[in-house]
Amino acid sequence: MIYYIADLHLGHERVIQFSDRPFSSLEEMDKILIANWRAVVRPEDEVYILGDLIYKAESPEAYLKQLTGRLHLIKGNHDTYIKKPECQKYFESIDDAKQIADDGRRVFMSHYPHAEWPGYYRNAIHLFGHIHNRENDAYHIMQTLPRNYNVGADVIGYTPRTLNEIISIFGERRLSE
């Protein structure tokens, strides 16, 4: 199975207020995010993390040790911990952007939203994070484009999701536009 998620911000207390997350403390947020992850991701599953997995954590490796699955990181602006060799070993791949096939569908992934992406005119899907659940200009612009999905944890229920689940969350209509 292939899963996607962005912007968990494990270890980042201020994201609770910044993204209006329903957690009372950093400890509660981290515990629930990791429990949600472990409830769906099996060791053999592929997980594409579209940036900002961990931020402001004293021991990023303590989080990485708890995450199941084969991890692929698409680097975000807060993924500075990845410069540490002891953290790199937890990832199958580390990229700025990446394209894969998921059940015959072309998927382009980046931490940042793009107005166009590789395969845009050939029905490719674009998955991104970065903008969380903030209803700013980028959020509204991305809503007008077909086949793009914000997979930020704040938007997809704080749980890694399959492509079919993501499409279901946002509505099938976006694939045929």
TITORNU-752797 format. One record per residue (C-alpha): z, y, x. Coordinates in nm, 4 decimals, decimal comma, padded with zeros to 6 digits, always signed. Layout:
<pt><z>Z</z><y>Y</y><x>X</x></pt>
...
//
This chain:
<pt><z>+00,0000</z><y>+00,0000</y><x>+00,0000</x></pt>
<pt><z>-00,0666</z><y>+00,3574</y><x>+00,1162</x></pt>
<pt><z>+00,1781</z><y>+00,6381</y><x>+00,0365</x></pt>
<pt><z>+00,1698</z><y>+01,0156</y><x>+00,0872</x></pt>
<pt><z>+00,4308</z><y>+01,2913</y><x>+00,1003</x></pt>
<pt><z>+00,4854</z><y>+01,6301</y><x>+00,2673</x></pt>
<pt><z>+00,7627</z><y>+01,8810</y><x>+00,3229</x></pt>
<pt><z>+01,0728</z><y>+01,6650</y><x>+00,3065</x></pt>
<pt><z>+01,2523</z><y>+01,9033</y><x>+00,5477</x></pt>
<pt><z>+01,5201</z><y>+01,6467</y><x>+00,6312</x></pt>
<pt><z>+01,8082</z><y>+01,8242</y><x>+00,8029</x></pt>
<pt><z>+01,7128</z><y>+02,1678</y><x>+00,6661</x></pt>
<pt><z>+01,9859</z><y>+02,3077</y><x>+00,4422</x></pt>
<pt><z>+01,8096</z><y>+02,6342</y><x>+00,3538</x></pt>
<pt><z>+01,5153</z><y>+02,4511</y><x>+00,1918</x></pt>
<pt><z>+01,7476</z><y>+02,3670</y><x>-00,0997</x></pt>
<pt><z>+01,7552</z><y>+02,7329</y><x>-00,2044</x></pt>
<pt><z>+01,4084</z><y>+02,8170</y><x>-00,0732</x></pt>
<pt><z>+01,2411</z><y>+02,5524</y><x>-00,2915</x></pt>
<pt><z>+01,5039</z><y>+02,5469</y><x>-00,5667</x></pt>
<pt><z>+01,5810</z><y>+02,1818</y><x>-00,5001</x></pt>
<pt><z>+01,8272</z><y>+02,0050</y><x>-00,7321</x></pt>
<pt><z>+02,0755</z><y>+01,9143</y><x>-00,4582</x></pt>
<pt><z>+02,4241</z><y>+02,0557</y><x>-00,4009</x></pt>
<pt><z>+02,4308</z><y>+01,9996</y><x>-00,0242</x></pt>
<pt><z>+02,2247</z><y>+01,9000</y><x>+00,2771</x></pt>
<pt><z>+02,4016</z><y>+01,5653</y><x>+00,2882</x></pt>
<pt><z>+02,3145</z><y>+01,4911</y><x>-00,0754</x></pt>
<pt><z>+01,9516</z><y>+01,5963</y><x>-00,0278</x></pt>
<pt><z>+01,9018</z><y>+01,3867</y><x>+00,2857</x></pt>
<pt><z>+02,0722</z><y>+01,0838</y><x>+00,1287</x></pt>
<pt><z>+01,8586</z><y>+01,0989</y><x>-00,1891</x></pt>
<pt><z>+01,5297</z><y>+01,1643</y><x>-00,0059</x></pt>
<pt><z>+01,5862</z><y>+00,8673</y><x>+00,2246</x></pt>
<pt><z>+01,7015</z><y>+00,6444</y><x>-00,0646</x></pt>
<pt><z>+01,3917</z><y>+00,7388</y><x>-00,2675</x></pt>
<pt><z>+01,1717</z><y>+00,6590</y><x>+00,0326</x></pt>
<pt><z>+01,3341</z><y>+00,3230</y><x>+00,0987</x></pt>
<pt><z>+01,3165</z><y>+00,2280</y><x>-00,2702</x></pt>
<pt><z>+00,9342</z><y>+00,2298</y><x>-00,2685</x></pt>
<pt><z>+00,8080</z><y>+00,1915</y><x>+00,0907</x></pt>
<pt><z>+00,8061</z><y>-00,1594</y><x>+00,2356</x></pt>
<pt><z>+00,7874</z><y>-00,2214</y><x>+00,6135</x></pt>
<pt><z>+00,4168</z><y>-00,3138</y><x>+00,5968</x></pt>
<pt><z>+00,3142</z><y>-00,0053</y><x>+00,3928</x></pt>
<pt><z>+00,1309</z><y>+00,2903</y><x>+00,5452</x></pt>
<pt><z>+00,2910</z><y>+00,6319</y><x>+00,4902</x></pt>
<pt><z>+00,1045</z><y>+00,9536</y><x>+00,5612</x></pt>
<pt><z>+00,3487</z><y>+01,2397</y><x>+00,6080</x></pt>
<pt><z>+00,1617</z><y>+01,5673</y><x>+00,5706</x></pt>
<pt><z>+00,3959</z><y>+01,7757</y><x>+00,7802</x></pt>
<pt><z>+00,7463</z><y>+01,9164</y><x>+00,7880</x></pt>
<pt><z>+00,9263</z><y>+01,5835</y><x>+00,7772</x></pt>
<pt><z>+01,2323</z><y>+01,7006</y><x>+00,9717</x></pt>
<pt><z>+01,3483</z><y>+02,0541</y><x>+01,0478</x></pt>
<pt><z>+01,6615</z><y>+02,2009</y><x>+01,2049</x></pt>
<pt><z>+01,8129</z><y>+01,8567</y><x>+01,2622</x></pt>
<pt><z>+02,0283</z><y>+01,7977</y><x>+01,5685</x></pt>
<pt><z>+01,9208</z><y>+01,4327</y><x>+01,5824</x></pt>
<pt><z>+01,5728</z><y>+01,3806</y><x>+01,4360</x></pt>
<pt><z>+01,5742</z><y>+01,0217</y><x>+01,5591</x></pt>
<pt><z>+01,8689</z><y>+00,9452</y><x>+01,3290</x></pt>
<pt><z>+01,6374</z><y>+01,0200</y><x>+01,0342</x></pt>
<pt><z>+01,3343</z><y>+00,8410</y><x>+01,1778</x></pt>
<pt><z>+01,5330</z><y>+00,5192</y><x>+01,2247</x></pt>
<pt><z>+01,5973</z><y>+00,5071</y><x>+00,8488</x></pt>
<pt><z>+01,2366</z><y>+00,5434</y><x>+00,7307</x></pt>
<pt><z>+01,0528</z><y>+00,2248</y><x>+00,6382</x></pt>
<pt><z>+00,6797</z><y>+00,1677</y><x>+00,6682</x></pt>
<pt><z>+00,4148</z><y>+00,2412</y><x>+00,9264</x></pt>
<pt><z>+00,4401</z><y>+00,6177</y><x>+00,9704</x></pt>
<pt><z>+00,1476</z><y>+00,8531</y><x>+01,0292</x></pt>
<pt><z>+00,2276</z><y>+01,2190</y><x>+01,0895</x></pt>
<pt><z>-00,0076</z><y>+01,5030</y><x>+01,0081</x></pt>
<pt><z>+00,1706</z><y>+01,7803</y><x>+01,1960</x></pt>
<pt><z>+00,3160</z><y>+02,0721</y><x>+01,0056</x></pt>
<pt><z>+00,4483</z><y>+02,4033</y><x>+01,1293</x></pt>
<pt><z>+00,8074</z><y>+02,2709</y><x>+01,1473</x></pt>
<pt><z>+00,7408</z><y>+01,9429</y><x>+01,3267</x></pt>
<pt><z>+00,8563</z><y>+02,0627</y><x>+01,6689</x></pt>
<pt><z>+01,0765</z><y>+01,7537</y><x>+01,7142</x></pt>
<pt><z>+00,7590</z><y>+01,5501</y><x>+01,7671</x></pt>
<pt><z>+00,7346</z><y>+01,6825</y><x>+02,1234</x></pt>
<pt><z>+01,0236</z><y>+01,4504</y><x>+02,2125</x></pt>
<pt><z>+00,8949</z><y>+01,1128</y><x>+02,3395</x></pt>
<pt><z>+01,1875</z><y>+00,9326</y><x>+02,1737</x></pt>
<pt><z>+01,0574</z><y>+01,0574</y><x>+01,8358</x></pt>
<pt><z>+00,6899</z><y>+00,9841</y><x>+01,8977</x></pt>
<pt><z>+00,7512</z><y>+00,6095</y><x>+01,9166</x></pt>
<pt><z>+00,8223</z><y>+00,5976</y><x>+01,5405</x></pt>
<pt><z>+00,4653</z><y>+00,6965</y><x>+01,4502</x></pt>
<pt><z>+00,1467</z><y>+00,4914</y><x>+01,4427</x></pt>
<pt><z>-00,0533</z><y>+00,8148</y><x>+01,4703</x></pt>
<pt><z>+00,0084</z><y>+01,1884</y><x>+01,5095</x></pt>
<pt><z>-00,2726</z><y>+01,4261</y><x>+01,4139</x></pt>
<pt><z>-00,3405</z><y>+01,7848</y><x>+01,3079</x></pt>
<pt><z>-00,5632</z><y>+01,6587</y><x>+01,0254</x></pt>
<pt><z>-00,6989</z><y>+01,3176</y><x>+00,9340</x></pt>
<pt><z>-00,9518</z><y>+01,1429</y><x>+00,7118</x></pt>
<pt><z>-00,9085</z><y>+00,7933</y><x>+00,5748</x></pt>
<pt><z>-01,0464</z><y>+00,5728</y><x>+00,3005</x></pt>
<pt><z>-00,7994</z><y>+00,4765</y><x>+00,0292</x></pt>
<pt><z>-00,9327</z><y>+00,2149</y><x>-00,2140</x></pt>
<pt><z>-01,2896</z><y>+00,3342</y><x>-00,1518</x></pt>
<pt><z>-01,2029</z><y>+00,7028</y><x>-00,1916</x></pt>
<pt><z>-01,2451</z><y>+00,9461</y><x>+00,0951</x></pt>
<pt><z>-00,9205</z><y>+01,1367</y><x>+00,1614</x></pt>
<pt><z>-00,8859</z><y>+01,4405</y><x>+00,3886</x></pt>
<pt><z>-00,5282</z><y>+01,5291</y><x>+00,4838</x></pt>
<pt><z>-00,3835</z><y>+01,8418</y><x>+00,6367</x></pt>
<pt><z>-00,0448</z><y>+02,0073</y><x>+00,6218</x></pt>
<pt><z>-00,2175</z><y>+02,3253</y><x>+00,5090</x></pt>
<pt><z>-00,4256</z><y>+02,3708</y><x>+00,1913</x></pt>
<pt><z>-00,7989</z><y>+02,4267</y><x>+00,2459</x></pt>
<pt><z>-01,0422</z><y>+02,6016</y><x>+00,0116</x></pt>
<pt><z>-01,3047</z><y>+02,3486</y><x>+00,1272</x></pt>
<pt><z>-01,2574</z><y>+02,0324</y><x>+00,3289</x></pt>
<pt><z>-01,4758</z><y>+01,7629</y><x>+00,4857</x></pt>
<pt><z>-01,6557</z><y>+01,5852</y><x>+00,2029</x></pt>
<pt><z>-01,5797</z><y>+01,8595</y><x>-00,0524</x></pt>
<pt><z>-01,9316</z><y>+01,8354</y><x>-00,1946</x></pt>
<pt><z>-01,9218</z><y>+01,4548</y><x>-00,1839</x></pt>
<pt><z>-01,6141</z><y>+01,4019</y><x>-00,4012</x></pt>
<pt><z>-01,3647</z><y>+01,3725</y><x>-00,1155</x></pt>
<pt><z>-01,0022</z><y>+01,4268</y><x>-00,2082</x></pt>
<pt><z>-00,7851</z><y>+01,6779</y><x>-00,0221</x></pt>
<pt><z>-00,4109</z><y>+01,6187</y><x>+00,0138</x></pt>
<pt><z>-00,1887</z><y>+01,8894</y><x>+00,1591</x></pt>
<pt><z>+00,1626</z><y>+02,0327</y><x>+00,1674</x></pt>
<pt><z>+00,3044</z><y>+02,3547</y><x>+00,3156</x></pt>
<pt><z>+00,3189</z><y>+02,5649</y><x>-00,0010</x></pt>
<pt><z>+00,6011</z><y>+02,3621</y><x>-00,1604</x></pt>
<pt><z>+00,6466</z><y>+02,4574</y><x>-00,5259</x></pt>
<pt><z>+00,6071</z><y>+02,8313</y><x>-00,4729</x></pt>
<pt><z>+00,3703</z><y>+02,9867</y><x>-00,7219</x></pt>
<pt><z>+00,2054</z><y>+03,2262</y><x>-00,4769</x></pt>
<pt><z>-00,1627</z><y>+03,3154</y><x>-00,4264</x></pt>
<pt><z>-00,2389</z><y>+02,9940</y><x>-00,2344</x></pt>
<pt><z>-00,0743</z><y>+02,7840</y><x>-00,5057</x></pt>
<pt><z>-00,2853</z><y>+02,9456</y><x>-00,7789</x></pt>
<pt><z>-00,6104</z><y>+02,9300</y><x>-00,5804</x></pt>
<pt><z>-00,5641</z><y>+02,5605</y><x>-00,5106</x></pt>
<pt><z>-00,5132</z><y>+02,4975</y><x>-00,8844</x></pt>
<pt><z>-00,8719</z><y>+02,6149</y><x>-00,9462</x></pt>
<pt><z>-01,0337</z><y>+02,3691</y><x>-00,7037</x></pt>
<pt><z>-01,1247</z><y>+02,0106</y><x>-00,7928</x></pt>
<pt><z>-00,9888</z><y>+01,7018</y><x>-00,6174</x></pt>
<pt><z>-00,7072</z><y>+01,8655</y><x>-00,4226</x></pt>
<pt><z>-00,3430</z><y>+01,7734</y><x>-00,4561</x></pt>
<pt><z>-00,0229</z><y>+01,9237</y><x>-00,3249</x></pt>
<pt><z>+00,1879</z><y>+01,6281</y><x>-00,2117</x></pt>
<pt><z>+00,4937</z><y>+01,8345</y><x>-00,1236</x></pt>
<pt><z>+00,8174</z><y>+01,6520</y><x>-00,2006</x></pt>
<pt><z>+00,9172</z><y>+01,9343</y><x>-00,4367</x></pt>
<pt><z>+00,6021</z><y>+01,8766</y><x>-00,6433</x></pt>
<pt><z>+00,5777</z><y>+01,4961</y><x>-00,6544</x></pt>
<pt><z>+00,9378</z><y>+01,4058</y><x>-00,7331</x></pt>
<pt><z>+01,0911</z><y>+01,3722</y><x>-00,3843</x></pt>
<pt><z>+00,9373</z><y>+01,0257</y><x>-00,3388</x></pt>
<pt><z>+00,6344</z><y>+00,9006</y><x>-00,1430</x></pt>
<pt><z>+00,3487</z><y>+00,8365</y><x>-00,3872</x></pt>
<pt><z>+00,0265</z><y>+00,6374</y><x>-00,3928</x></pt>
<pt><z>-00,3041</z><y>+00,8173</y><x>-00,4470</x></pt>
<pt><z>-00,3231</z><y>+00,6847</y><x>-00,8034</x></pt>
<pt><z>+00,0278</z><y>+00,8150</y><x>-00,8752</x></pt>
<pt><z>-00,0619</z><y>+01,1556</y><x>-00,7311</x></pt>
<pt><z>-00,3762</z><y>+01,1781</y><x>-00,9430</x></pt>
<pt><z>-00,1729</z><y>+01,0769</y><x>-01,2485</x></pt>
<pt><z>+00,0861</z><y>+01,3497</y><x>-01,1816</x></pt>
<pt><z>-00,1800</z><y>+01,6217</y><x>-01,1697</x></pt>
<pt><z>-00,4235</z><y>+01,4777</y><x>-01,4222</x></pt>
<pt><z>-00,7367</z><y>+01,2665</y><x>-01,3973</x></pt>
<pt><z>-00,9579</z><y>+01,5593</y><x>-01,5038</x></pt>
<pt><z>-00,9432</z><y>+01,7028</y><x>-01,1529</x></pt>
<pt><z>-01,1467</z><y>+01,4141</y><x>-01,0113</x></pt>
<pt><z>-01,4481</z><y>+01,4721</y><x>-01,2329</x></pt>
<pt><z>-01,4791</z><y>+01,8504</y><x>-01,2051</x></pt>
//
